[in-house]
Amino acid sequence: MGPGSPTLVKGTKLRAVKFRFSWRITITCLVLVGAMVRLSVWQWDRHLEKIALIEHLVSNLRLPVVDITSLTRETNDWQRAIFRRVKLSGHYDFEREILLRNRRLDGRSGSHVITPLQVAETGEWVLVDRGFIPLGRESRDARRAYQKPAQVELFGLVKESMRREIFSPDDPDVGLDKPWADAWLRVNIPQIQKQLPYQVLPVYVEVMPNPNDPNVKEEIVRESDGGRQDVLVYSGQKQVQNFGMDAPEGNYPIPTHDTTTPPDIHLGYVYEWAFLALLTLGIGTICQMRRPRNRIEGDSETPTNSQSASRNEG
């Protein structure tokens, strides 16, 4: 062997790598794997829910436009009325208007305006998503320019109350004896109801400029152009402006639909979490593999060739 080559010490035994069980590593890996598998199953359930939701959307869009008063008289199960196109008239209660934060329209950041409306025929109240206003024009004073007319007749799409997803932030804690909450992350009707002095329907309505729009499904079922970071970036900002936008006296709010992600996105998460679970098992196994130190039999130290030569010269 040439100079600098590793020296094999006489008497050295090469021992194979062996598995050495560790309770700490095993339990940690099993807990992580269990959580990942649970998340994978949850995403699969979401995938199936989205398929059923889209089928329901397509089915109800085939039904004719109905007056909301007829719907309230005939409907006992409001879940079946989701995505029905309705016609309604009444007057808005602008003083109890709220904002649905962290929304985007054509790449612009802002909020949706949610306003209670009292239906003329029955006197019932329903929350109406009047549309999008840009970031920087969300204060109550700025919104007064867009609070007209009070008496309206409109078409809309029935939408269900939004529930809080796992890991998402909470909406404000409200009540008639607590401060008014103006900004919300979702149209959580049972929670919003707590700060209203009158009862509202368990669904809300999105304004539709054209109830016969053939692209409604595509406008609703698509990946949102707003990211999760918006919750952190925009929630605390009060004076941020969208540069290059329309003039403040623009025709706001702009009617638009809140989106829902396609089923395939959840299916991708199913595979991702399953892969991470398998990867964690592999890492846990590797972490428990050990190679014992090589030693000469009957000796606690392994002398090198240079040490041996030095002793011979002595």
Phi and psi in degrees as GROMACS dihedral restraints (atoms count N, CA, C in turn):
[ dihedral_restraints ]
;  ai    aj    ak    al  type     phi  dphi    fc
    3     4     5     6     1   -78.5    20    10
    4     5     6     7     1   168.8    20    10
    6     7     8     9     1   -63.4    20    10
    7     8     9    10     1   143.5    20    10
    9    10    11    12     1    87.6    20    10
   10    11    12    13     1    -7.3    20    10
   12    13    14    15     1   -75.8    20    10
   13    14    15    16     1   148.4    20    10
   15    16    17    18     1   -63.9    20    10
   16    17    18    19     1   139.6    20    10
   18    19    20    21     1   -97.8    20    10
   19    20    21    22     1   127.9    20    10
   21    22    23    24     1   -85.4    20    10
   22    23    24    25     1   123.4    20    10
   24    25    26    27     1   -85.6    20    10
   25    26    27    28     1   131.7    20    10
   27    28    29    30     1   -62.6    20    10
   28    29    30    31     1   133.5    20    10
   30    31    32    33     1    93.4    20    10
   31    32    33    34     1    -4.1    20    10
   33    34    35    36     1   -74.0    20    10
   34    35    36    37     1   135.2    20    10
   36    37    38    39     1  -107.0    20    10
   37    38    39    40     1   126.4    20    10
   39    40    41    42     1   -86.3    20    10
   40    41    42    43     1   116.9    20    10
   42    43    44    45     1  -107.4    20    10
   43    44    45    46     1   138.5    20    10
   45    46    47    48     1   -71.6    20    10
   46    47    48    49     1   153.6    20    10
   48    49    50    51     1   -65.1    20    10
   49    50    51    52     1   135.6    20    10
   51    52    53    54     1  -124.8    20    10
   52    53    54    55     1   153.1    20    10
   54    55    56    57     1   -83.3    20    10
   55    56    57    58     1   124.7    20    10
   57    58    59    60     1  -119.4    20    10
   58    59    60    61     1   110.5    20    10
   60    61    62    63     1   -64.4    20    10
   61    62    63    64     1   136.3    20    10
   63    64    65    66     1  -130.7    20    10
   64    65    66    67     1   121.1    20    10
   66    67    68    69     1   -62.5    20    10
   67    68    69    70     1   -40.4    20    10
   69    70    71    72     1   -63.8    20    10
   70    71    72    73     1   -47.2    20    10
   72    73    74    75     1   -67.0    20    10
   73    74    75    76     1   -42.6    20    10
   75    76    77    78     1   -63.6    20    10
   76    77    78    79     1   -47.6    20    10
   78    79    80    81     1   -64.2    20    10
   79    80    81    82     1   -42.5    20    10
   81    82    83    84     1   -59.6    20    10
   82    83    84    85     1   -45.8    20    10
   84    85    86    87     1   -65.7    20    10
   85    86    87    88     1   -40.9    20    10
   87    88    89    90     1   -65.4    20    10
   88    89    90    91     1   -38.0    20    10
   90    91    92    93     1   -63.9    20    10
   91    92    93    94     1   -45.2    20    10
   93    94    95    96     1   -64.7    20    10
   94    95    96    97     1   -42.8    20    10
   96    97    98    99     1   -64.0    20    10
   97    98    99   100     1   -42.3    20    10
   99   100   101   102     1   -59.8    20    10
  100   101   102   103     1   -42.3    20    10
  102   103   104   105     1   -65.0    20    10
  103   104   105   106     1   -41.0    20    10
  105   106   107   108     1   -67.4    20    10
  106   107   108   109     1   -40.6    20    10
  108   109   110   111     1   -64.0    20    10
  109   110   111   112     1   -40.8    20    10
  111   112   113   114     1   -62.2    20    10
  112   113   114   115     1   -41.4    20    10
  114   115   116   117     1   -65.9    20    10
  115   116   117   118     1   -35.8    20    10
  117   118   119   120     1   -65.3    20    10
  118   119   120   121     1   -42.8    20    10
  120   121   122   123     1   -65.0    20    10
  121   122   123   124     1   -40.2    20    10
  123   124   125   126     1   -61.8    20    10
  124   125   126   127     1   -41.7    20    10
  126   127   128   129     1   -67.7    20    10
  127   128   129   130     1   -32.7    20    10
  129   130   131   132     1   -65.5    20    10
  130   131   132   133     1   -41.5    20    10
  132   133   134   135     1   -62.1    20    10
  133   134   135   136     1   -40.4    20    10
  135   136   137   138     1   -63.9    20    10
  136   137   138   139     1   -37.3    20    10
  138   139   140   141     1   -59.8    20    10
  139   140   141   142     1   -46.0    20    10
  141   142   143   144     1   -67.7    20    10
  142   143   144   145     1   -38.1    20    10
  144   145   146   147     1   -62.3    20    10
  145   146   147   148     1   -41.2    20    10
  147   148   149   150     1   -66.1    20    10
  148   149   150   151     1   -38.1    20    10
  150   151   152   153     1   -61.1    20    10
  151   152   153   154     1   -46.3    20    10
  153   154   155   156     1   -65.2    20    10
  154   155   156   157     1   -37.7    20    10
  156   157   158   159     1   -63.3    20    10
  157   158   159   160     1   -43.3    20    10
  159   160   161   162     1   -69.0    20    10
  160   161   162   163     1   -38.0    20    10
  162   163   164   165     1   -62.0    20    10
  163   164   165   166     1   -40.3    20    10
  165   166   167   168     1   -65.4    20    10
  166   167   168   169     1   -41.0    20    10
  168   169   170   171     1   -59.7    20    10
  169   170   171   172     1   -50.2    20    10
  171   172   173   174     1   -62.8    20    10
  172   173   174   175     1   -41.3    20    10
  174   175   176   177     1   -63.7    20    10
  175   176   177   178     1   -45.4    20    10
  177   178   179   180     1   -74.3    20    10
  178   179   180   181     1   -25.7    20    10
  180   181   182   183     1   -70.2    20    10
  181   182   183   184     1   -18.1    20    10
  183   184   185   186     1   -78.9    20    10
  184   185   186   187     1   -17.6    20    10
  186   187   188   189     1   -78.2    20    10
  187   188   189   190     1   153.1    20    10
  189   190   191   192     1   -70.5    20    10
  190   191   192   193     1   159.7    20    10
  192   193   194   195     1   -63.4    20    10
  193   194   195   196     1   136.2    20    10
  195   196   197   198     1  -126.1    20    10
  196   197   198   199     1   147.4    20    10
  198   199   200   201     1   -69.6    20    10
  199   200   201   202     1   137.1    20    10
  201   202   203   204     1   -64.1    20    10
  202   203   204   205     1   -27.0    20    10
  204   205   206   207     1   -66.7    20    10
  205   206   207   208     1   -37.9    20    10
  207   208   209   210     1   -66.3    20    10
  208   209   210   211     1   -37.5    20    10
  210   211   212   213     1   -66.4    20    10
  211   212   213   214     1   -42.0    20    10
  213   214   215   216     1   -67.8    20    10
  214   215   216   217     1   -30.8    20    10
  216   217   218   219     1   -74.8    20    10
  217   218   219   220     1   -35.4    20    10
  219   220   221   222     1   -93.8    20    10
  220   221   222   223     1   -18.6    20    10
  222   223   224   225     1   -98.0    20    10
  223   224   225   226     1   120.9    20    10
  225   226   227   228     1  -100.5    20    10
  226   227   228   229     1   -30.0    20    10
  228   229   230   231     1  -108.3    20    10
  229   230   231   232     1   100.3    20    10
  231   232   233   234     1   -68.5    20    10
  232   233   234   235     1   -21.3    20    10
  234   235   236   237     1   -61.8    20    10
  235   236   237   238     1   -33.2    20    10
  237   238   239   240     1   -72.2    20    10
  238   239   240   241     1   -21.3    20    10
  240   241   242   243     1   -87.5    20    10
  241   242   243   244     1    -5.5    20    10
  243   244   245   246     1   -60.5    20    10
  244   245   246   247     1   134.9    20    10
  246   247   248   249     1    74.3    20    10
  247   248   249   250     1    15.0    20    10
  249   250   251   252     1   -78.8    20    10
  250   251   252   253     1   142.2    20    10
  252   253   254   255     1   -87.0    20    10
  253   254   255   256     1   129.4    20    10
  255   256   257   258     1  -128.9    20    10
  256   257   258   259     1   157.9    20    10
  258   259   260   261     1  -115.9    20    10
  259   260   261   262     1   137.2    20    10
  261   262   263   264     1  -152.1    20    10
  262   263   264   265     1   156.3    20    10
  264   265   266   267     1  -140.1    20    10
  265   266   267   268     1   152.8    20    10
  267   268   269   270     1   165.0    20    10
  268   269   270   271     1  -161.6    20    10
  270   271   272   273     1  -127.5    20    10
  271   272   273   274     1   146.0    20    10
  273   274   275   276     1   -82.8    20    10
  274   275   276   277     1   149.9    20    10
  276   277   278   279     1  -106.6    20    10
  277   278   279   280     1    85.3    20    10
  279   280   281   282     1   -67.0    20    10
  280   281   282   283     1   -24.3    20    10
  282   283   284   285     1   -67.3    20    10
  283   284   285   286     1   -22.2    20    10
  285   286   287   288     1  -113.2    20    10
  286   287   288   289     1    31.0    20    10
  288   289   290   291     1   -75.8    20    10
  289   290   291   292     1   146.4    20    10
  291   292   293   294     1  -130.8    20    10
  292   293   294   295     1   172.0    20    10
  294   295   296   297     1  -115.9    20    10
  295   296   297   298     1   141.9    20    10
  297   298   299   300     1  -102.9    20    10
  298   299   300   301     1   105.5    20    10
  300   301   302   303     1   -77.1    20    10
  301   302   303   304     1   171.7    20    10
  303   304   305   306     1    57.5    20    10
  304   305   306   307     1    48.0    20    10
  306   307   308   309     1  -115.8    20    10
  307   308   309   310     1   157.5    20    10
  309   310   311   312     1  -132.7    20    10
  310   311   312   313     1   154.3    20    10
  312   313   314   315     1  -143.0    20    10
  313   314   315   316     1   116.3    20    10
  315   316   317   318     1    54.1    20    10
  316   317   318   319     1    41.8    20    10
  318   319   320   321     1    82.2    20    10
  319   320   321   322     1    -0.9    20    10
  321   322   323   324     1   -99.1    20    10
  322   323   324   325     1   140.6    20    10
  324   325   326   327     1   -91.1    20    10
  325   326   327   328     1   148.0    20    10
  327   328   329   330     1   176.3    20    10
  328   329   330   331     1  -148.1    20    10
  330   331   332   333     1  -142.9    20    10
  331   332   333   334     1   161.5    20    10
  333   334   335   336     1   -97.3    20    10
  334   335   336   337     1   144.7    20    10
  336   337   338   339     1   -97.8    20    10
  337   338   339   340     1   121.2    20    10
  339   340   341   342     1  -110.5    20    10
  340   341   342   343     1   116.9    20    10
  342   343   344   345     1  -125.2    20    10
  343   344   345   346     1   131.2    20    10
  345   346   347   348     1   -67.4    20    10
  346   347   348   349     1   139.5    20    10
  348   349   350   351     1  -128.2    20    10
  349   350   351   352     1   133.2    20    10
  351   352   353   354     1   -94.1    20    10
  352   353   354   355     1   119.3    20    10
  354   355   356   357     1   -67.9    20    10
  355   356   357   358     1   130.3    20    10
  357   358   359   360     1   -62.0    20    10
  358   359   360   361     1   -43.7    20    10
  360   361   362   363     1   -71.7    20    10
  361   362   363   364     1   -37.2    20    10
  363   364   365   366     1  -113.7    20    10
  364   365   366   367     1   -16.9    20    10
  366   367   368   369     1    80.2    20    10
  367   368   369   370     1     1.6    20    10
  369   370   371   372     1   -74.0    20    10
  370   371   372   373     1   155.9    20    10
  372   373   374   375     1  -108.0    20    10
  373   374   375   376     1   142.5    20    10
  375   376   377   378     1  -142.1    20    10
  376   377   378   379     1   141.9    20    10
  378   379   380   381     1   -77.9    20    10
  379   380   381   382     1   134.9    20    10
  381   382   383   384     1  -122.6    20    10
  382   383   384   385     1   125.6    20    10
  384   385   386   387     1   -82.9    20    10
  385   386   387   388     1   101.8    20    10
  387   388   389   390     1   -77.9    20    10
  388   389   390   391     1   -17.1    20    10
  390   391   392   393     1   131.6    20    10
  391   392   393   394     1  -163.9    20    10
  393   394   395   396     1   -98.3    20    10
  394   395   396   397     1   136.6    20    10
  396   397   398   399     1  -126.4    20    10
  397   398   399   400     1   145.8    20    10
  399   400   401   402     1   -74.8    20    10
  400   401   402   403     1   158.2    20    10
  402   403   404   405     1   -61.5    20    10
  403   404   405   406     1   135.5    20    10
  405   406   407   408     1   102.6    20    10
  406   407   408   409     1    -8.9    20    10
  408   409   410   411     1  -124.6    20    10
  409   410   411   412     1    31.1    20    10
  411   412   413   414     1   -97.9    20    10
  412   413   414   415     1    -8.5    20    10
  414   415   416   417     1   -65.6    20    10
  415   416   417   418     1   156.9    20    10
  417   418   419   420     1   -61.8    20    10
  418   419   420   421     1   -35.5    20    10
  420   421   422   423     1   -68.2    20    10
  421   422   423   424     1   -43.4    20    10
  423   424   425   426     1   -66.2    20    10
  424   425   426   427     1   -31.8    20    10
  426   427   428   429     1   -73.9    20    10
  427   428   429   430     1   -17.5    20    10
  429   430   431   432     1   -61.5    20    10
  430   431   432   433     1   -26.4    20    10
  432   433   434   435     1   -67.8    20    10
  433   434   435   436     1   -20.0    20    10
  435   436   437   438     1  -107.8    20    10
  436   437   438   439     1     8.1    20    10
  438   439   440   441     1   -95.4    20    10
  439   440   441   442     1    63.9    20    10
  441   442   443   444     1  -162.0    20    10
  442   443   444   445     1   148.6    20    10
  444   445   446   447     1   -80.5    20    10
  445   446   447   448     1   161.5    20    10
  447   448   449   450     1   -78.1    20    10
  448   449   450   451     1   -35.8    20    10
  450   451   452   453     1   -95.2    20    10
  451   452   453   454     1   122.5    20    10
  453   454   455   456     1  -136.6    20    10
  454   455   456   457     1   160.2    20    10
  456   457   458   459     1  -132.9    20    10
  457   458   459   460     1   124.9    20    10
  459   460   461   462     1  -147.6    20    10
  460   461   462   463     1   166.1    20    10
  462   463   464   465     1  -108.8    20    10
  463   464   465   466     1   148.4    20    10
  465   466   467   468     1  -154.2    20    10
  466   467   468   469     1   170.7    20    10
  468   469   470   471     1  -113.0    20    10
  469   470   471   472     1   127.0    20    10
  471   472   473   474     1   -72.4    20    10
  472   473   474   475     1   128.6    20    10
  474   475   476   477     1  -125.2    20    10
  475   476   477   478     1   153.0    20    10
  477   478   479   480     1   -88.3    20    10
  478   479   480   481     1   157.0    20    10
  480   481   482   483     1   -59.6    20    10
  481   482   483   484     1   140.4    20    10
  483   484   485   486     1   -87.4    20    10
  484   485   486   487     1   138.5    20    10
  486   487   488   489     1  -105.0    20    10
  487   488   489   490     1   156.5    20    10
  489   490   491   492     1   -75.6    20    10
  490   491   492   493     1   128.1    20    10
  492   493   494   495     1   -84.6    20    10
  493   494   495   496     1   162.6    20    10
  495   496   497   498     1   -61.5    20    10
  496   497   498   499     1   138.5    20    10
  498   499   500   501     1    71.6    20    10
  499   500   501   502     1    -2.2    20    10
  501   502   503   504     1   -83.7    20    10
  502   503   504   505     1   154.5    20    10
  504   505   506   507     1   -66.2    20    10
  505   506   507   508     1   157.8    20    10
  507   508   509   510     1   -82.0    20    10
  508   509   510   511     1   153.6    20    10
  510   511   512   513     1   -81.7    20    10
  511   512   513   514     1   166.3    20    10
  513   514   515   516     1   -64.2    20    10
  514   515   516   517     1   150.8    20    10
  516   517   518   519     1   -84.3    20    10
  517   518   519   520     1   118.0    20    10
  519   520   521   522     1  -127.5    20    10
  520   521   522   523     1   170.8    20    10
  522   523   524   525     1   175.9    20    10
  523   524   525   526     1   164.5    20    10
  525   526   527   528     1   -63.5    20    10
  526   527   528   529     1   -24.2    20    10
  528   529   530   531     1   -98.1    20    10
  529   530   531   532     1    10.9    20    10
  531   532   533   534     1  -119.6    20    10
  532   533   534   535     1   164.5    20    10
  534   535   536   537     1   -59.5    20    10
  535   536   537   538     1   146.9    20    10
  537   538   539   540     1   -65.7    20    10
  538   539   540   541     1   130.8    20    10
  540   541   542   543     1   -98.0    20    10
  541   542   543   544     1   115.8    20    10
  543   544   545   546     1   -92.8    20    10
  544   545   546   547     1   -28.7    20    10
  546   547   548   549     1  -115.9    20    10
  547   548   549   550     1   130.4    20    10
  549   550   551   552     1  -129.8    20    10
  550   551   552   553     1   156.3    20    10
  552   553   554   555     1   -93.7    20    10
  553   554   555   556     1   -19.2    20    10
  555   556   557   558     1  -153.4    20    10
  556   557   558   559     1   158.3    20    10
  558   559   560   561     1   -84.9    20    10
  559   560   561   562     1    77.9    20    10
  561   562   563   564     1   -90.9    20    10
  562   563   564   565     1    91.3    20    10
  564   565   566   567     1   -61.5    20    10
  565   566   567   568     1   -44.6    20    10
  567   568   569   570     1   -58.5    20    10
  568   569   570   571     1   -34.9    20    10
  570   571   572   573     1   -76.0    20    10
  571   572   573   574     1   -42.4    20    10
  573   574   575   576     1   -62.8    20    10
  574   575   576   577     1   -35.7    20    10
  576   577   578   579     1   -56.3    20    10
  577   578   579   580     1   -29.8    20    10
  579   580   581   582     1   -63.6    20    10
  580   581   582   583     1   -22.8    20    10
  582   583   584   585     1  -107.2    20    10
  583   584   585   586     1     9.5    20    10
  585   586   587   588     1  -104.2    20    10
  586   587   588   589     1   142.0    20    10
  588   589   590   591     1   -82.9    20    10
  589   590   591   592     1    -2.8    20    10
  591   592   593   594     1  -132.5    20    10
  592   593   594   595     1   159.9    20    10
  594   595   596   597     1   -81.0    20    10
  595   596   597   598     1   135.2    20    10
  597   598   599   600     1  -112.8    20    10
  598   599   600   601     1   160.4    20    10
  600   601   602   603     1   -64.5    20    10
  601   602   603   604     1   154.4    20    10
  603   604   605   606     1   -76.5    20    10
  604   605   606   607     1     4.9    20    10
  606   607   608   609     1  -127.5    20    10
  607   608   609   610     1   166.5    20    10
  609   610   611   612     1  -126.2    20    10
  610   611   612   613     1   171.8    20    10
  612   613   614   615     1  -124.5    20    10
  613   614   615   616     1   130.8    20    10
  615   616   617   618     1   -95.4    20    10
  616   617   618   619     1   128.4    20    10
  618   619   620   621     1   -64.2    20    10
  619   620   621   622     1   134.4    20    10
  621   622   623   624     1  -119.6    20    10
  622   623   624   625     1   114.8    20    10
  624   625   626   627     1   -62.5    20    10
  625   626   627   628     1   -35.3    20    10
  627   628   629   630     1  -129.6    20    10
  628   629   630   631     1   103.4    20    10
  630   631   632   633     1   -67.1    20    10
  631   632   633   634     1   -15.4    20    10
  633   634   635   636     1  -102.5    20    10
  634   635   636   637     1    19.9    20    10
  636   637   638   639     1   -61.4    20    10
  637   638   639   640     1   120.4    20    10
  639   640   641   642     1   -74.0    20    10
  640   641   642   643     1    -9.8    20    10
  642   643   644   645     1  -103.0    20    10
  643   644   645   646     1    17.9    20    10
  645   646   647   648     1   -60.0    20    10
  646   647   648   649     1   -45.3    20    10
  648   649   650   651     1   -59.2    20    10
  649   650   651   652     1   -46.7    20    10
  651   652   653   654     1   -66.2    20    10
  652   653   654   655     1   -30.5    20    10
  654   655   656   657     1   -73.5    20    10
  655   656   657   658     1   -27.5    20    10
  657   658   659   660     1   -90.6    20    10
  658   659   660   661     1   -47.0    20    10
  660   661   662   663     1   -92.2    20    10
  661   662   663   664     1    89.7    20    10
  663   664   665   666     1  -161.9    20    10
  664   665   666   667     1   161.9    20    10
  666   667   668   669     1   -73.2    20    10
  667   668   669   670     1   128.9    20    10
  669   670   671   672     1   -67.7    20    10
  670   671   672   673     1   144.9    20    10
  672   673   674   675     1   -87.7    20    10
  673   674   675   676     1     6.5    20    10
  675   676   677   678     1  -103.1    20    10
  676   677   678   679     1   135.9    20    10
  678   679   680   681     1   -98.9    20    10
  679   680   681   682     1   172.9    20    10
  681   682   683   684     1   -64.0    20    10
  682   683   684   685     1   -28.1    20    10
  684   685   686   687     1   -63.5    20    10
  685   686   687   688     1   -19.7    20    10
  687   688   689   690     1   -59.7    20    10
  688   689   690   691     1   -32.6    20    10
  690   691   692   693     1   -61.3    20    10
  691   692   693   694     1   -37.1    20    10
  693   694   695   696     1   -85.1    20    10
  694   695   696   697     1   -36.6    20    10
  696   697   698   699     1   -74.9    20    10
  697   698   699   700     1   -45.5    20    10
  699   700   701   702     1   -96.5    20    10
  700   701   702   703     1   -16.5    20    10
  702   703   704   705     1   -64.7    20    10
  703   704   705   706     1   -31.7    20    10
  705   706   707   708     1  -101.4    20    10
  706   707   708   709     1     2.5    20    10
  708   709   710   711     1   -94.2    20    10
  709   710   711   712     1   130.9    20    10
  711   712   713   714     1  -109.9    20    10
  712   713   714   715     1   -32.7    20    10
  714   715   716   717     1  -114.5    20    10
  715   716   717   718     1    18.1    20    10
  717   718   719   720     1   -73.8    20    10
  718   719   720   721     1   137.7    20    10
  720   721   722   723     1  -113.3    20    10
  721   722   723   724     1   150.9    20    10
  723   724   725   726     1   -94.2    20    10
  724   725   726   727     1   106.6    20    10
  726   727   728   729     1   -70.1    20    10
  727   728   729   730     1   142.7    20    10
  729   730   731   732     1    78.3    20    10
  730   731   732   733     1    17.0    20    10
  732   733   734   735     1   -90.1    20    10
  733   734   735   736     1   178.7    20    10
  735   736   737   738     1   -62.5    20    10
  736   737   738   739     1   165.2    20    10
  738   739   740   741     1   -65.0    20    10
  739   740   741   742     1   153.2    20    10
  741   742   743   744     1   -56.1    20    10
  742   743   744   745     1   -27.1    20    10
  744   745   746   747     1   -87.9    20    10
  745   746   747   748     1    20.8    20    10
  747   748   749   750     1   -62.8    20    10
  748   749   750   751     1   169.2    20    10
  750   751   752   753     1   -83.3    20    10
  751   752   753   754     1    72.8    20    10
  753   754   755   756     1  -103.5    20    10
  754   755   756   757     1   156.2    20    10
  756   757   758   759     1   -71.8    20    10
  757   758   759   760     1   154.3    20    10
  759   760   761   762     1   -96.2    20    10
  760   761   762   763     1   115.9    20    10
  762   763   764   765     1   -59.1    20    10
  763   764   765   766     1   132.8    20    10
  765   766   767   768     1  -157.1    20    10
  766   767   768   769     1   163.1    20    10
  768   769   770   771     1  -100.7    20    10
  769   770   771   772     1   139.3    20    10
  771   772   773   774     1   -71.4    20    10
  772   773   774   775     1   141.7    20    10
  774   775   776   777     1   -96.5    20    10
  775   776   777   778     1   161.4    20    10
  777   778   779   780     1  -131.8    20    10
  778   779   780   781     1   140.0    20    10
  780   781   782   783     1   -72.3    20    10
  781   782   783   784     1   149.8    20    10
  783   784   785   786     1   -66.7    20    10
  784   785   786   787     1   158.6    20    10
  786   787   788   789     1   -62.0    20    10
  787   788   789   790     1   -32.9    20    10
  789   790   791   792     1   -62.3    20    10
  790   791   792   793     1   -27.1    20    10
  792   793   794   795     1   -63.7    20    10
  793   794   795   796     1   -43.1    20    10
  795   796   797   798     1   -66.7    20    10
  796   797   798   799     1   -35.5    20    10
  798   799   800   801     1   -63.6    20    10
  799   800   801   802     1   -37.9    20    10
  801   802   803   804     1   -62.4    20    10
  802   803   804   805     1   -39.1    20    10
  804   805   806   807     1   -66.6    20    10
  805   806   807   808     1   -31.1    20    10
  807   808   809   810     1   -58.5    20    10
  808   809   810   811     1   -49.2    20    10
  810   811   812   813     1   -66.7    20    10
  811   812   813   814     1   -37.6    20    10
  813   814   815   816     1   -63.5    20    10
  814   815   816   817     1   -48.0    20    10
  816   817   818   819     1   -67.3    20    10
  817   818   819   820     1   -36.7    20    10
  819   820   821   822     1   -64.6    20    10
  820   821   822   823     1   -41.9    20    10
  822   823   824   825     1   -63.8    20    10
  823   824   825   826     1   -42.6    20    10
  825   826   827   828     1   -63.4    20    10
  826   827   828   829     1   -34.6    20    10
  828   829   830   831     1   -64.5    20    10
  829   830   831   832     1   -45.1    20    10
  831   832   833   834     1   -64.4    20    10
  832   833   834   835     1   -40.0    20    10
  834   835   836   837     1   -63.1    20    10
  835   836   837   838     1   -39.9    20    10
  837   838   839   840     1   -64.5    20    10
  838   839   840   841     1   -40.0    20    10
  840   841   842   843     1   -61.1    20    10
  841   842   843   844     1   -42.7    20    10
  843   844   845   846     1   -64.2    20    10
  844   845   846   847     1   -43.2    20    10
  846   847   848   849     1   -64.2    20    10
  847   848   849   850     1   -41.0    20    10
  849   850   851   852     1   -62.2    20    10
  850   851   852   853     1   -37.6    20    10
  852   853   854   855     1   -67.5    20    10
  853   854   855   856     1   -44.5    20    10
  855   856   857   858     1   -62.5    20    10
  856   857   858   859     1   -38.9    20    10
  858   859   860   861     1   -65.0    20    10
  859   860   861   862     1   -17.1    20    10
  861   862   863   864     1  -102.4    20    10
  862   863   864   865     1     8.5    20    10
  864   865   866   867     1   -92.4    20    10
  865   866   867   868     1   129.8    20    10
  867   868   869   870     1  -132.5    20    10
  868   869   870   871     1   143.9    20    10
  870   871   872   873     1  -110.8    20    10
  871   872   873   874     1   119.1    20    10
  873   874   875   876     1   -63.2    20    10
  874   875   876   877     1   155.0    20    10
  876   877   878   879     1   -67.5    20    10
  877   878   879   880     1   143.5    20    10
  879   880   881   882     1   -84.4    20    10
  880   881   882   883     1   130.2    20    10
  882   883   884   885     1  -138.3    20    10
  883   884   885   886     1   154.1    20    10
  885   886   887   888     1   -79.2    20    10
  886   887   888   889     1   139.1    20    10
  888   889   890   891     1   -61.2    20    10
  889   890   891   892     1   131.4    20    10
  891   892   893   894     1    76.8    20    10
  892   893   894   895     1     6.0    20    10
  894   895   896   897     1  -131.7    20    10
  895   896   897   898     1   141.2    20    10
  897   898   899   900     1   -89.0    20    10
  898   899   900   901     1   -14.9    20    10
  900   901   902   903     1  -129.5    20    10
  901   902   903   904     1   153.3    20    10
  903   904   905   906     1  -112.1    20    10
  904   905   906   907     1   104.0    20    10
  906   907   908   909     1   -72.7    20    10
  907   908   909   910     1   147.5    20    10
  909   910   911   912     1   -85.6    20    10
  910   911   912   913     1   167.5    20    10
  912   913   914   915     1   -61.9    20    10
  913   914   915   916     1   -36.6    20    10
  915   916   917   918     1   -66.8    20    10
  916   917   918   919     1   -37.5    20    10
  918   919   920   921     1   -65.7    20    10
  919   920   921   922     1   -41.1    20    10
  921   922   923   924     1   -63.0    20    10
  922   923   924   925     1   -43.4    20    10
  924   925   926   927     1   -63.5    20    10
  925   926   927   928     1   -38.2    20    10
  927   928   929   930     1   -62.8    20    10
  928   929   930   931     1   -39.7    20    10
  930   931   932   933     1   -67.9    20    10
  931   932   933   934     1   -37.8    20    10
  933   934   935   936     1   -64.1    20    10
  934   935   936   937     1   -39.9    20    10
  936   937   938   939     1   -64.5    20    10
  937   938   939   940     1   -32.0    20    10
